[in-house]
Amino acid sequence: MKDFQKLDNFLDFGWAQISRGKADKKSPAKHPTFVTSNADGFPNARTLVMRRSDRKKNQIEFHTDTASSKMFALKENPCAGIHIWLPKVQLQIQMDVVVEVKVGDITIPNWRNVPTNSRVAYGTIPSPGKVIGSPLAYDYVPDQKRFAVLVCDIQSIQLLLLGAKHIRAYYKKTTNWQGEWLSP
């Protein structure tokens, strides 16, 4: 187990793991859990694919279908949570984010980078989450107009490293990521 005595080093370690989500297809950070609140106020968690991470801008990015339930939730409340569990290094990462949703022509460069076989995720008919009569009573109609980019502006990061002695820290954008140790 790594022994972190400095908050900055622990945050560097956390960001290295987050960044692996984009760089390494086998990293669990590639598929974090993204949590919004539904209309009834309950949390709604789902797994997304991380498309970009940028420590300098404190952002991570995902893609989604504009007709998905997360789009409706984000319209009501642009705040979301992100959770990453990395079993090999025994690290849990929790992030609070404010999401900017980009749709329309501004997303065309992103759309061009989506592999053709992956575009089917943006344009399912009927829309995602709609009731259907049988398991396969839907069709894929890829449509750039149904493609959205979720730019997540990270407001806080909480790291929990498990080991003989757990290590936990909390970092906030409002304190310029200075961080503080927390009891695990």
Secondary structure in CASP SS format (residue, H / E / C, confidence):
PFRMAT SS
TARGET T0000
AUTHOR 0000-0000-0000
METHOD secondary structure of the structure
MODEL  1
M C 1.00
K C 1.00
D C 1.00
F C 1.00
Q C 1.00
K C 1.00
L H 1.00
D H 1.00
N H 1.00
F H 1.00
L H 1.00
D H 1.00
F H 1.00
G H 1.00
W H 1.00
A H 1.00
Q H 1.00
I H 1.00
S H 1.00
R H 1.00
G H 1.00
K H 1.00
A H 1.00
D C 1.00
K C 1.00
K C 1.00
S C 1.00
P H 1.00
A H 1.00
K H 1.00
H C 1.00
P C 1.00
T E 1.00
F E 1.00
V E 1.00
T E 1.00
S E 1.00
N C 1.00
A C 1.00
D C 1.00
G C 1.00
F C 1.00
P E 1.00
N E 1.00
A E 1.00
R E 1.00
T E 1.00
L C 1.00
V C 1.00
M C 1.00
R C 1.00
R E 1.00
S E 1.00
D E 1.00
R C 1.00
K C 1.00
K C 1.00
N C 1.00
Q E 1.00
I E 1.00
E E 1.00
F E 1.00
H E 1.00
T E 1.00
D E 1.00
T C 1.00
A C 1.00
S C 1.00
S H 1.00
K H 1.00
M H 1.00
F H 1.00
A H 1.00
L H 1.00
K H 1.00
E H 1.00
N C 1.00
P C 1.00
C E 1.00
A E 1.00
G E 1.00
I E 1.00
H E 1.00
I E 1.00
W E 1.00
L E 1.00
P C 1.00
K C 1.00
V C 1.00
Q C 1.00
L E 1.00
Q E 1.00
I E 1.00
Q E 1.00
M E 1.00
D E 1.00
V E 1.00
V E 1.00
V E 1.00
E E 1.00
V E 1.00
K E 1.00
V E 1.00
G H 1.00
D H 1.00
I H 1.00
T H 1.00
I H 1.00
P H 1.00
N H 1.00
W H 1.00
R H 1.00
N C 1.00
V C 1.00
P C 1.00
T H 1.00
N H 1.00
S H 1.00
R H 1.00
V H 1.00
A H 1.00
Y C 1.00
G C 1.00
T E 1.00
I E 1.00
P C 1.00
S C 1.00
P C 1.00
G C 1.00
K C 1.00
V C 1.00
I C 1.00
G C 1.00
S C 1.00
P C 1.00
L C 1.00
A C 1.00
Y C 1.00
D E 1.00
Y E 1.00
V C 1.00
P C 1.00
D C 1.00
Q H 1.00
K H 1.00
R H 1.00
F E 1.00
A E 1.00
V E 1.00
L E 1.00
V E 1.00
C E 1.00
D E 1.00
I E 1.00
Q E 1.00
S E 1.00
I E 1.00
Q E 1.00
L E 1.00
L E 1.00
L E 1.00
L C 1.00
G C 1.00
A C 1.00
K C 1.00
H C 1.00
I E 1.00
R E 1.00
A E 1.00
Y E 1.00
Y E 1.00
K E 1.00
K H 1.00
T H 1.00
T H 1.00
N C 1.00
W C 1.00
Q C 1.00
G C 1.00
E E 1.00
W E 1.00
L E 1.00
S C 1.00
P C 1.00
END
